[in-house]
Amino acid sequence: SDFDYGVGDWEVQLRHTNELIGHNHIERIQLGHVLAENYTTVSGRFSGTSLNGYDHIVGRWHQCWMDMTGLVLDLYGNLVDGAMVMSGGVEKGKIERISWTPDPDGSVRQHWQQSTDDVATWVTVFDGTYRRQ
Protein backbone atom coordinates (compact mmCIF):
# COMPACT_ATOMS: atom_id res chain seq x y z
CA SER A 1 0.00 0.00 0.00
CA ASP A 2 0.97 3.68 -0.18
CA PHE A 3 2.02 3.71 3.49
CA ASP A 4 3.91 0.37 3.67
CA TYR A 5 7.28 2.11 3.93
CA GLY A 6 6.30 3.02 7.51
CA VAL A 7 6.04 -0.57 8.76
CA GLY A 8 8.74 -1.54 11.26
CA ASP A 9 10.58 -0.37 14.36
CA TRP A 10 11.94 3.16 14.26
CA GLU A 11 14.12 5.55 16.23
CA VAL A 12 12.76 9.10 16.02
CA GLN A 13 15.20 12.01 15.93
CA LEU A 14 14.76 15.76 15.74
CA ARG A 15 15.75 16.64 12.19
CA HIS A 16 17.84 19.73 12.97
CA THR A 17 19.87 18.22 15.87
CA ASN A 18 19.64 14.42 15.30
CA GLU A 19 18.71 14.11 19.01
CA LEU A 20 17.00 10.77 19.71
CA ILE A 21 13.59 11.63 21.15
CA GLY A 22 11.45 8.51 20.75
CA HIS A 23 10.67 5.08 19.41
CA ASN A 24 7.89 4.10 17.04
CA HIS A 25 6.52 0.64 16.27
CA ILE A 26 4.28 0.38 13.20
CA GLU A 27 2.66 -2.90 12.19
CA ARG A 28 0.03 -4.21 9.79
CA ILE A 29 -3.20 -5.47 11.39
CA GLN A 30 -6.65 -6.47 10.08
CA LEU A 31 -5.31 -8.69 7.28
CA GLY A 32 -2.88 -5.95 6.28
CA HIS A 33 -5.54 -3.31 5.66
CA VAL A 34 -4.73 -1.20 8.74
CA LEU A 35 -1.45 0.16 10.08
CA ALA A 36 -1.22 0.47 13.87
CA GLU A 37 1.35 2.86 15.30
CA ASN A 38 2.63 3.05 18.88
CA TYR A 39 4.96 5.94 19.75
CA THR A 40 6.80 6.49 23.04
CA THR A 41 9.33 9.17 23.95
CA VAL A 42 12.77 8.16 25.23
CA SER A 43 11.84 9.55 28.66
CA GLY A 44 8.64 7.50 28.70
CA ARG A 45 6.67 10.62 29.69
CA PHE A 46 4.64 10.74 26.48
CA SER A 47 3.02 8.15 24.25
CA GLY A 48 0.45 7.98 21.49
CA THR A 49 -1.23 5.57 19.11
CA SER A 50 -2.66 5.85 15.63
CA LEU A 51 -4.69 3.70 13.30
CA ASN A 52 -4.22 4.29 9.57
CA GLY A 53 -6.26 2.87 6.73
CA TYR A 54 -7.32 3.52 3.18
CA ASP A 55 -11.02 4.40 2.84
CA HIS A 56 -12.01 2.88 -0.50
CA ILE A 57 -15.40 4.60 -0.46
CA VAL A 58 -13.99 8.14 -0.52
CA GLY A 59 -10.60 7.25 -2.02
CA ARG A 60 -8.28 8.63 0.64
CA TRP A 61 -6.23 7.62 3.66
CA HIS A 62 -7.51 8.25 7.18
CA GLN A 63 -5.40 8.48 10.32
CA CYS A 64 -6.84 8.70 13.82
CA TRP A 65 -4.18 9.67 16.39
CA MET A 66 -4.89 9.53 20.12
CA ASP A 67 -2.38 10.20 22.86
CA MET A 68 -2.02 10.24 26.62
CA THR A 69 -2.82 13.99 26.78
CA GLY A 70 -6.31 13.37 25.41
CA LEU A 71 -5.54 14.76 21.95
CA VAL A 72 -7.59 13.15 19.19
CA LEU A 73 -6.49 14.08 15.69
CA ASP A 74 -8.32 12.92 12.55
CA LEU A 75 -6.30 13.39 9.38
CA TYR A 76 -7.12 12.60 5.77
CA GLY A 77 -4.99 12.53 2.64
CA ASN A 78 -3.10 10.70 -0.08
CA LEU A 79 0.29 10.37 -1.73
CA VAL A 80 1.56 13.66 -3.19
CA ASP A 81 4.82 13.46 -5.15
CA GLY A 82 5.92 10.36 -3.21
CA ALA A 83 5.04 11.74 0.22
CA MET A 84 1.99 10.82 2.30
CA VAL A 85 0.30 14.15 3.10
CA MET A 86 -2.63 14.26 5.51
CA SER A 87 -4.50 17.17 7.00
CA GLY A 88 -7.39 17.87 9.33
CA GLY A 89 -8.60 20.10 12.12
CA VAL A 90 -8.30 19.75 15.86
CA GLU A 91 -10.02 22.90 16.99
CA LYS A 92 -11.83 25.78 15.34
CA GLY A 93 -9.52 27.93 13.24
CA LYS A 94 -6.61 25.47 13.24
CA ILE A 95 -5.60 23.12 10.45
CA GLU A 96 -2.96 20.44 10.94
CA ARG A 97 -0.92 19.04 8.04
CA ILE A 98 1.52 16.16 8.43
CA SER A 99 3.69 14.75 5.66
CA TRP A 100 5.80 11.59 5.65
CA THR A 101 8.51 11.58 2.99
CA PRO A 102 10.81 8.59 2.38
CA ASP A 103 14.46 9.65 2.05
CA PRO A 104 16.94 7.84 -0.25
CA ASP A 105 18.85 6.41 2.77
CA GLY A 106 15.74 4.51 3.97
CA SER A 107 14.81 7.02 6.65
CA VAL A 108 11.48 8.88 6.66
CA ARG A 109 10.95 12.58 7.34
CA GLN A 110 7.84 13.49 9.32
CA HIS A 111 6.96 17.19 9.02
CA TRP A 112 4.00 18.45 11.05
CA GLN A 113 2.73 21.94 10.30
CA GLN A 114 -0.16 24.03 11.58
CA SER A 115 -2.09 26.93 10.07
CA THR A 116 -4.28 29.36 12.00
CA ASP A 117 -5.00 31.68 9.05
CA ASP A 118 -6.93 29.42 6.65
CA VAL A 119 -3.74 27.92 5.13
CA ALA A 120 -2.22 31.28 4.13
CA THR A 121 0.85 30.45 6.26
CA TRP A 122 2.18 27.33 7.99
CA VAL A 123 4.23 26.98 11.17
CA THR A 124 6.29 23.85 11.88
CA VAL A 125 5.12 21.95 14.97
CA PHE A 126 7.52 19.01 14.57
CA ASP A 127 10.21 18.05 12.07
CA GLY A 128 11.70 14.63 12.65
CA THR A 129 13.57 11.78 11.03
CA TYR A 130 12.57 8.16 11.46
CA ARG A 131 15.48 5.69 11.21
CA ARG A 132 15.04 1.92 11.30
CA GLN A 133 16.21 0.32 14.54
Secondary structure, DSSP 8 states (H G I E B T S, - for coil): -TTGGG-EEEEEEETTT--EEEEEEEEEETTTTEEEEEEEETTSS-EEEEEEEEETTTTEEEEEEEETT--EEEEEEEEETTEEEEEE-SSTT-EEEEEEEE-TTS-EEEEEEEESSTTSS-EEEEEEEEEE-
